[in-house]
Amino acid sequence: MADTNKMIINLAVFGRTQSGKSSAGNILLGSTDFYSSLSPGSITKECSLGRSCYLHSFMRRGGQEITLQIQVLDTPGYPHSKLSMEHVKQEVKKALVHHFGQEGLHLALLVQRADVPFFGQEAFNPVQLIQELLGDSWKNYTAVLFTHAEKIEGAGISEDEYLHEASDTLLTLLNSVQQRCHKNTYAME
């Protein structure tokens, strides 16, 4: 029987190689569960799960204090410098079932570097992976996280200017996920 005083949020991070998925996962968890570094190739080769500490008294439900825990699934990037799309897809599919099981996935976070243009098939590969894994309703629980936003801010580009100059591909993606996006200004390695 599930503990009704405990809430778990299951989150999976997707994105291209070197987009900052592992760093974003670490920030979300407040930990260093996932290895992250600048590299000429893909670092994450298999999925791994990180868990936050319990956040006691996060909220109240029915007069009872609720404890929150966040689980983050770090996934290999695609395109991957060493793994095929099919291998990455099978790895992520197995990990989603194994780690999230019946509770399911609550949020898919598509990590996109703000300082790298989003267009063409290579940019669209992580979106295609999410669509294939999560089905037609993927848009309902996917958000976009822009990393390396400090580089855009450092160049004096405002958020409005950034979106005005963004590719149609990126704007279409943001519209499809109902503008659910966030920028991360922490330096990512």
C-alpha positions as CSV (number, residue, x, y, z in Angstrom):
1,M,0.0,0.0,0.0
2,A,1.3,3.4,-1.0
3,D,2.2,5.9,1.8
4,T,-0.4,8.7,1.4
5,N,1.8,11.1,3.3
6,K,4.6,10.9,0.7
7,M,4.6,12.4,-2.8
8,I,7.1,11.3,-5.4
9,I,7.7,13.3,-8.6
10,N,9.3,11.3,-11.4
11,L,11.2,13.4,-13.9
12,A,13.3,12.3,-16.9
13,V,15.8,14.5,-18.6
14,F,16.3,14.3,-22.4
15,G,18.4,16.3,-24.8
16,R,21.4,16.4,-27.2
17,T,24.9,15.4,-26.2
18,Q,26.6,18.1,-24.1
19,S,23.3,20.0,-23.5
20,G,23.6,19.9,-19.7
21,K,21.2,17.1,-18.9
22,S,23.4,15.6,-16.0
23,S,24.1,19.1,-14.6
24,A,20.4,20.0,-14.7
25,G,19.6,16.7,-12.9
26,N,22.2,17.5,-10.2
27,I,20.7,21.0,-9.7
28,L,17.2,19.6,-9.5
29,L,18.3,17.1,-6.9
30,G,20.7,19.4,-5.0
31,S,23.4,16.8,-5.4
32,T,26.2,15.5,-7.5
33,D,24.6,12.2,-8.4
34,F,25.3,12.4,-12.1
35,Y,28.8,12.8,-13.6
36,S,29.1,16.0,-15.6
37,S,32.0,17.5,-17.5
38,L,32.9,19.3,-20.7
39,S,33.9,16.6,-23.2
40,P,34.3,16.3,-27.0
41,G,31.8,13.4,-27.0
42,S,28.9,12.0,-25.1
43,I,29.5,11.3,-21.4
44,T,26.3,9.5,-20.2
45,K,26.2,6.1,-21.8
46,E,23.4,4.5,-19.7
47,C,20.4,5.8,-17.7
48,S,20.9,6.4,-14.0
49,L,18.4,7.4,-11.3
50,G,19.1,10.1,-8.7
51,R,16.8,10.8,-5.7
52,S,16.5,14.0,-3.7
53,C,16.4,14.0,0.0
54,Y,13.0,14.0,1.6
55,L,11.5,17.4,1.8
56,H,9.4,17.1,5.0
57,S,6.3,19.3,5.4
58,F,6.3,20.2,1.8
59,M,2.6,20.7,1.8
60,R,-0.6,19.7,3.6
61,R,-3.3,17.4,2.2
62,G,-6.4,16.5,4.3
63,G,-4.7,18.1,7.4
64,Q,-1.7,15.8,7.0
65,E,1.8,17.0,6.3
66,I,3.1,15.6,3.0
67,T,6.8,14.7,2.3
68,L,8.1,15.2,-1.2
69,Q,10.9,13.3,-3.0
70,I,12.0,14.0,-6.5
71,Q,13.5,11.2,-8.7
72,V,15.4,12.2,-11.8
73,L,16.3,9.8,-14.6
74,D,19.4,11.0,-16.4
75,T,19.4,9.7,-20.0
76,P,22.1,9.4,-22.7
77,G,22.0,12.2,-25.2
78,Y,21.1,11.8,-28.8
79,P,22.7,12.0,-31.2
80,H,25.2,10.1,-29.1
81,S,28.9,10.0,-30.1
82,K,29.1,6.2,-29.5
83,L,25.5,4.7,-29.3
84,S,22.9,4.3,-32.0
85,M,19.4,5.8,-31.7
86,E,17.9,2.4,-31.3
87,H,20.3,1.6,-28.4
88,V,19.5,4.8,-26.7
89,K,15.8,4.3,-27.2
90,Q,15.9,0.8,-25.7
91,E,18.0,1.9,-22.8
92,V,15.6,4.7,-21.9
93,K,12.5,2.6,-22.4
94,K,13.9,-0.1,-20.0
95,A,14.9,2.5,-17.4
96,L,11.5,4.2,-17.5
97,V,9.8,0.9,-16.7
98,H,12.3,-0.2,-14.2
99,H,12.6,3.0,-12.2
100,F,9.1,4.6,-12.5
101,G,7.0,1.5,-13.0
102,Q,3.3,1.9,-12.2
103,E,3.8,5.4,-10.8
104,G,4.8,6.5,-14.3
105,L,6.6,9.6,-15.5
106,H,5.3,12.9,-14.3
107,L,7.5,15.3,-16.3
108,A,9.8,15.0,-19.3
109,L,12.4,17.8,-19.3
110,L,13.9,18.5,-22.7
111,V,17.3,20.2,-22.0
112,Q,18.4,22.6,-24.8
113,R,21.4,24.8,-24.8
114,A,20.4,28.4,-25.3
115,D,23.7,29.2,-27.0
116,V,23.3,26.5,-29.7
117,P,20.7,27.1,-32.5
118,F,17.7,24.7,-32.5
119,F,17.0,23.7,-36.1
120,G,17.5,20.8,-38.4
121,Q,17.2,17.0,-37.8
122,E,20.0,16.9,-35.3
123,A,18.1,19.3,-33.0
124,F,14.9,17.5,-33.5
125,N,16.3,14.0,-32.6
126,P,15.7,14.3,-28.8
127,V,12.1,15.5,-29.5
128,Q,11.6,12.5,-31.8
129,L,12.9,10.2,-29.0
130,I,10.5,11.7,-26.5
131,Q,7.6,11.3,-28.9
132,E,8.5,7.6,-29.6
133,L,8.9,6.8,-26.0
134,L,6.0,8.7,-24.5
135,G,3.4,8.5,-27.3
136,D,1.0,11.1,-28.6
137,S,0.5,12.8,-25.2
138,W,4.2,13.7,-24.8
139,K,3.4,17.4,-25.2
140,N,1.1,17.4,-22.1
141,Y,4.0,16.6,-19.6
142,T,7.1,18.0,-21.4
143,A,8.9,21.2,-20.6
144,V,12.0,22.8,-22.1
145,L,14.9,23.8,-20.0
146,F,17.4,26.2,-21.6
147,T,20.9,25.8,-20.2
148,H,23.9,28.1,-20.8
149,A,21.5,31.1,-20.6
150,E,24.2,33.2,-19.0
151,K,26.0,33.3,-22.3
152,I,23.0,34.8,-24.0
153,E,22.6,37.3,-21.2
154,G,26.3,38.1,-21.3
155,A,25.9,39.0,-24.9
156,G,23.2,41.5,-24.0
157,I,20.4,39.6,-25.6
158,S,17.1,39.8,-23.8
159,E,14.6,36.9,-23.6
160,D,12.3,38.7,-25.9
161,E,15.0,39.3,-28.5
162,Y,16.1,35.7,-28.2
163,L,12.6,34.4,-28.9
164,H,12.2,36.9,-31.7
165,E,15.3,35.6,-33.4
166,A,14.7,31.9,-32.6
167,S,14.2,29.4,-35.4
168,D,10.7,28.4,-36.5
169,T,11.6,24.9,-35.3
170,L,12.2,26.1,-31.7
171,L,9.1,28.3,-31.7
172,T,7.0,25.4,-32.9
173,L,8.4,23.2,-30.2
174,L,7.7,25.8,-27.5
175,N,4.2,26.3,-28.8
176,S,3.6,22.5,-28.8
177,V,4.5,22.3,-25.1
178,Q,2.3,25.3,-24.3
179,Q,5.3,27.6,-23.6
180,R,6.4,25.5,-20.6
181,C,10.1,26.5,-20.5
182,H,12.6,27.7,-18.0
183,K,16.1,29.0,-18.3
184,N,18.9,28.0,-16.1
185,T,21.6,30.6,-15.6
186,Y,23.9,28.4,-13.6
187,A,27.1,27.6,-15.4
188,M,27.0,24.1,-16.8
189,E,30.1,22.0,-17.3
